[in-house]
Amino acid sequence: VGELSEVSLPEVALFLASAAAPEQIDWPFSDLPVVLYRHPRFYLQLLHWTNATTAVHEHAFAGAFRVVSGSSLHSRYQIEDRQPVADEVEICSARHCQSERLPRGAVRRIDPGAGGLVHSLYHLDNPSVSLVLRTYGRSLDQYSLAKPRLWWNQGRLSASHRQKSIERASIVAERTSPGSGRQLIASIADRLSDGEWVSLALLWAEHVATREEFERLLAVRSMTSERIDQALLDGYESLVTERLLGAARESIRDPELRLLMALLMNVPDRASLLRLVSDFSGRADPVIVVAEWLARLASYRGDPSERLARLAAAAGVDHRLGVIVRQCLPPNISDAEGVALLATAIDPSCSLAPARAGVDQLRSALLQQRSMSVLIQ
């Protein structure tokens, strides 16, 4: 082996994209997976989570899970009208079936495949711990949903050392020299399968600042179908909304406002969201509860007793979402009027009568905000 004098990330990525070496598979799950017991037919695994995720996915195995520590927001989906558009990539219709709060001790069954348990499990506490009893599974195929309609084999692609190395090389290159990551991607894009390209594009969707940037990134690959490109662009819009809500939740210390952010990220229909607000708050009128939370968000500035919260507020994460709500409200409005107006905008039949006009304008303004449009009837 000759002496290696220089390492070029684009050359490394090009080698990985062209290599035909046998693939080694690694499929880590959770931030700290610990196997407690193994049997020839199944095993018990303790999963520690420090980061919440909204990912909707099926399972390559059968079994069950139990919430050991913390609580979670559990949402079930039905994947319908599946239309394969490439190997490991499909366009689908994802129907939200149910969202529920899972307290400590709750147990749910896992059935494999798209006809089994398709769900997201958003952990509300940090850390959260789950106990999973699972079979070994027959394959690594485990599809995930890139909302709203891209159904792709994330299980196999995420387990690929080659794919992970390409993705990491592109990010490292971009951080080392802005623009070089995109050049690296352009040099290998047409060497990747559609599934590999979808995986790489979804990773980069979290790193580009605008839709226009993402469109330019997608344009470097000449062999992607229009349906995949459009589904990726729709997925980018969903990611932007989740990113805004997720960043706000990270910087907010108020537990009720953090809960509201989690619900807005994970529950796509109004009736389920309001039912969960009643469940969590213990109050009979969830519309008024949400209105009070939104009014509080409009004036939220972080907890001055915590330096990290102050820094986050200064960076504008939670402040930005509060500004969005505040800009939807008329100027010089009192807190009580704001709550009444918000409640009536969410539900015109609400028991609170607004103290002033402006309900229709407020409803229209909230509907234009993807992060909050689910609240409007």
C-alpha positions in Angstrom: 0.0 0.0 0.0 1.5 3.3 -1.1 1.9 6.3 1.2 -1.2 8.5 1.5 -0.2 12.1 1.3 -3.6 13.8 1.0 -7.2 13.0 1.5 -9.8 14.5 -0.8 -13.4 14.2 0.4 -14.8 14.4 -3.1 -12.6 11.6 -4.2 -13.6 9.5 -1.1 -17.2 10.1 -1.9 -16.7 9.2 -5.6 -15.0 6.0 -4.5 -17.8 5.1 -2.2 -20.4 5.8 -4.8 -18.6 3.6 -7.3 -17.4 0.8 -5.0 -18.8 -2.7 -5.5 -17.3 -4.0 -2.2 -19.6 -6.2 -0.1 -21.8 -4.0 2.2 -21.5 -4.2 5.9 -24.7 -3.4 7.8 -25.1 -1.5 11.0 -28.5 -0.6 12.3 -28.3 1.3 15.6 -31.6 2.3 17.1 -32.1 5.0 19.8 -29.3 6.9 21.5 -28.3 4.0 23.7 -29.7 0.5 22.9 -28.9 -2.1 25.5 -29.8 -5.8 25.0 -31.0 -7.3 28.3 -31.8 -10.8 27.1 -31.4 -13.0 24.0 -33.5 -16.0 23.0 -33.2 -17.8 19.6 -36.5 -16.4 18.6 -36.6 -12.9 20.2 -34.7 -10.5 22.4 -35.3 -7.8 25.0 -33.8 -4.4 24.4 -33.8 -1.2 26.5 -33.8 1.9 24.4 -32.7 5.2 25.9 -33.8 8.4 24.0 -32.4 11.9 24.5 -33.8 13.4 21.4 -37.5 13.5 20.3 -38.4 12.5 16.8 -41.5 12.9 14.7 -40.5 10.1 12.3 -43.4 7.9 11.0 -42.2 4.4 10.3 -43.2 0.7 10.0 -41.3 -2.2 11.5 -39.2 -5.1 10.2 -40.0 -7.2 13.2 -42.9 -8.2 15.5 -43.1 -7.7 19.2 -44.2 -5.0 21.7 -42.9 -2.0 23.5 -43.4 -0.6 27.0 -42.8 3.0 28.3 -40.4 2.5 31.2 -39.5 6.1 31.9 -41.0 9.4 30.8 -44.1 9.8 28.7 -44.6 9.8 24.9 -47.0 11.1 22.3 -48.0 8.1 20.1 -49.5 8.6 16.7 -50.7 5.8 14.4 -51.0 6.0 10.6 -52.4 3.9 7.8 -50.3 3.8 4.6 -52.6 3.7 1.5 -52.5 3.9 -2.3 -48.8 2.9 -2.4 -47.3 3.6 -5.9 -43.7 2.4 -6.4 -41.7 4.9 -8.4 -38.2 3.4 -7.9 -36.5 0.7 -6.0 -37.1 1.4 -2.3 -39.1 4.5 -3.0 -42.9 4.9 -3.2 -45.5 7.6 -3.3 -48.3 7.0 -0.9 -51.2 8.5 1.0 -50.6 8.5 4.8 -53.8 8.7 6.8 -53.6 9.7 10.5 -55.7 7.3 12.5 -55.1 8.1 16.2 -52.9 10.1 18.6 -52.6 9.2 22.3 -50.6 10.0 25.4 -48.6 7.0 26.6 -47.7 7.3 30.3 -45.1 5.2 32.1 -46.2 1.6 32.0 -48.2 1.8 28.8 -47.7 -1.2 26.4 -48.4 -1.4 22.7 -48.1 -4.3 20.2 -45.9 -4.2 17.2 -46.9 -5.9 14.0 -44.5 -5.8 11.0 -44.8 -4.2 7.6 -46.9 -1.4 6.2 -50.1 -3.2 7.2 -48.9 -3.5 10.8 -48.0 -0.8 13.3 -47.0 2.4 11.4 -46.5 5.1 14.0 -44.5 7.9 15.4 -43.4 7.9 19.0 -42.5 11.4 20.2 -40.8 11.3 23.6 -42.0 14.3 25.7 -39.4 13.8 28.5 -35.6 13.8 28.3 -34.4 11.2 28.8 -37.1 8.6 28.0 -36.6 4.9 28.2 -38.6 2.1 26.3 -38.4 -1.6 26.7 -38.9 -3.5 23.4 -39.5 -7.2 23.0 -38.8 -8.0 19.4 -38.1 -10.8 16.9 -35.0 -10.7 14.9 -36.8 -9.8 11.7 -36.5 -11.3 8.3 -34.8 -8.3 6.6 -33.5 -4.8 7.1 -36.4 -3.4 5.1 -38.2 -0.8 7.2 -39.9 2.0 5.4 -40.4 5.5 6.8 -42.6 8.4 5.8 -41.1 11.7 4.6 -44.3 13.7 5.1 -46.6 14.1 3.4 -46.3 11.3 0.9 -42.8 9.9 0.3 -42.5 6.3 1.6 -38.9 5.1 1.5 -36.7 2.3 2.8 -34.9 4.2 5.5 -34.1 1.0 7.5 -31.9 -0.5 4.8 -30.4 2.8 3.6 -29.6 4.0 7.1 -27.9 0.7 7.9 -25.5 1.1 4.9 -22.0 2.1 5.9 -21.4 3.2 2.3 -24.5 5.5 2.4 -23.7 6.9 5.8 -20.1 7.6 4.7 -21.2 9.5 1.6 -23.7 11.5 3.6 -21.1 12.4 6.3 -18.5 13.2 3.7 -20.8 15.7 2.1 -21.6 17.4 5.4 -18.0 17.5 6.5 -17.0 19.0 3.1 -19.6 21.7 3.4 -18.6 22.6 6.9 -14.9 22.7 5.9 -15.5 24.9 2.9 -19.0 26.3 2.2 -20.2 25.2 -1.2 -17.8 22.2 -1.5 -20.4 19.8 -0.1 -22.8 20.7 -2.9 -20.0 20.2 -5.4 -19.3 16.8 -3.9 -23.0 15.9 -4.3 -23.1 17.1 -7.9 -20.1 14.9 -8.7 -21.7 11.7 -7.5 -25.5 12.3 -7.8 -26.0 10.2 -10.9 -24.0 7.3 -9.5 -26.5 6.9 -6.7 -29.7 4.8 -6.8 -33.0 6.6 -6.3 -33.2 5.3 -2.8 -29.7 6.5 -2.0 -30.5 9.9 -3.5 -33.7 10.3 -1.5 -31.8 9.5 1.7 -29.1 12.1 0.8 -31.6 14.7 -0.3 -33.6 14.4 2.9 -30.5 14.8 5.0 -29.6 18.0 3.2 -33.1 19.3 3.5 -32.3 19.8 7.1 -29.2 21.9 6.3 -30.3 24.3 3.5 -31.9 27.6 4.4 -34.5 28.1 1.6 -36.7 26.1 -0.8 -34.8 27.7 -3.7 -31.5 26.3 -2.3 -33.1 22.8 -2.0 -34.5 23.1 -5.6 -30.9 23.8 -6.9 -29.6 20.9 -4.9 -32.2 18.5 -6.5 -31.4 19.9 -10.0 -27.9 18.4 -9.9 -29.2 14.9 -10.5 -30.5 14.4 -14.0 -32.1 11.0 -13.6 -34.7 11.7 -10.8 -38.3 11.4 -11.7 -40.5 14.5 -11.4 -42.7 12.7 -8.9 -39.8 12.0 -6.6 -38.6 15.6 -6.9 -42.0 17.0 -6.1 -42.4 14.7 -3.1 -39.0 15.8 -1.8 -40.0 19.4 -2.2 -43.2 18.8 -0.3 -41.2 17.0 2.3 -38.9 20.1 2.6 -41.9 22.3 3.4 -43.0 19.9 6.2 -39.4 19.8 7.5 -39.3 23.6 7.7 -42.5 23.7 9.8 -41.2 20.9 12.1 -37.8 22.7 12.4 -39.5 26.0 13.5 -41.6 24.2 16.1 -38.8 22.0 17.3 -36.4 24.9 17.7 -39.0 26.8 19.6 -39.7 23.8 21.9 -36.0 23.4 22.6 -35.7 27.1 23.7 -38.9 27.2 25.7 -39.0 26.2 29.4 -42.7 26.6 30.0 -44.0 23.0 30.2 -47.4 23.8 28.7 -45.9 25.7 25.8 -43.5 22.9 25.2 -46.4 20.5 25.1 -48.2 22.7 22.6 -45.2 22.7 20.3 -45.0 18.9 20.5 -48.7 18.6 19.7 -48.5 21.0 16.7 -45.5 18.9 15.4 -47.1 15.5 15.7 -50.9 15.7 15.5 -52.2 16.6 12.1 -55.9 16.9 12.8 -57.7 19.4 15.0 -60.1 17.0 16.8 -57.3 14.8 18.0 -55.1 17.7 19.1 -57.9 19.3 21.1 -58.8 16.0 22.7 -55.1 15.6 23.8 -55.1 19.1 25.2 -58.0 18.1 27.4 -56.2 14.9 28.4 -53.0 16.6 29.3 -54.5 19.8 31.0 -57.4 18.1 32.7 -59.7 21.0 31.6 -63.0 20.6 29.8 -62.6 23.3 27.2 -59.5 22.7 25.2 -60.2 25.6 22.8 -59.8 28.1 25.7 -56.7 26.3 26.9 -55.0 26.5 23.5 -56.0 30.2 23.2 -54.4 30.9 26.6 -51.3 29.1 25.6 -51.1 31.0 22.3 -51.6 34.3 24.1 -48.8 33.4 26.5 -46.6 32.4 23.5 -47.2 35.8 22.0 -45.5 37.5 25.0 -43.0 34.8 25.8 -39.3 35.8 26.2 -37.7 32.8 27.9 -36.9 32.2 31.5 -34.4 34.9 32.6 -33.2 32.7 35.5 -31.6 30.3 33.0 -28.7 31.5 30.9 -29.3 28.9 28.1 -32.9 30.1 27.9 -31.8 33.7 27.7 -29.3 32.9 24.9 -32.0 30.9 23.0 -34.4 33.8 23.3 -31.7 36.2 22.1 -31.1 34.0 19.1 -34.8 34.5 18.3 -36.0 30.9 18.2 -38.9 31.0 20.6 -39.2 34.8 20.1 -39.8 34.2 16.3 -42.8 31.9 16.9 -44.2 34.3 19.5 -43.9 37.1 17.0 -45.8 35.1 14.4 -48.7 34.7 16.9 -48.4 38.4 18.0 -48.5 39.6 14.4 -51.7 37.7 13.8 -53.4 39.7 16.7 -54.6 43.3 16.4 -52.3 45.9 18.0 -52.9 47.2 21.5 -55.0 44.3 22.6 -55.4 43.2 26.2 -54.5 39.7 27.4 -58.2 38.9 28.0 -59.2 40.2 24.6 -56.4 38.3 23.0 -57.5 35.0 24.6 -61.1 35.6 23.6 -60.2 36.5 20.0 -57.9 33.5 19.6 -60.5 31.1 21.1 -63.2 32.4 18.8 -60.9 32.1 15.8 -60.1 28.5 16.7 -63.8 27.7 17.2 -66.5 30.3 16.3 -68.9 28.5 18.7 -66.6 29.0 21.6 -68.3 30.3 24.8 -66.0 33.3 25.0 -67.3 36.3 23.0 -64.5 38.5 21.5 -64.4 42.0 22.8 -63.7 43.4 19.4 -63.9 42.6 15.7 -61.1 40.8 13.9 -62.0 37.1 14.2 -62.1 36.5 10.4 -58.8 38.3 9.9 -57.2 36.3 12.7 -58.5 33.0 11.3 -57.1 33.8 7.9 -53.7 34.8 9.4 -53.4 31.6 11.4 -54.4 29.5 8.4 -51.5 30.9 6.5 -49.1 29.7 9.1 -48.3 26.0 8.4 -47.2 25.6 12.0 -50.6 26.5 13.4 -53.2 26.0 10.6 -54.3 22.7 12.1 -55.9 24.6 15.0 -58.5 26.3 12.7 -61.8 24.5 11.9 
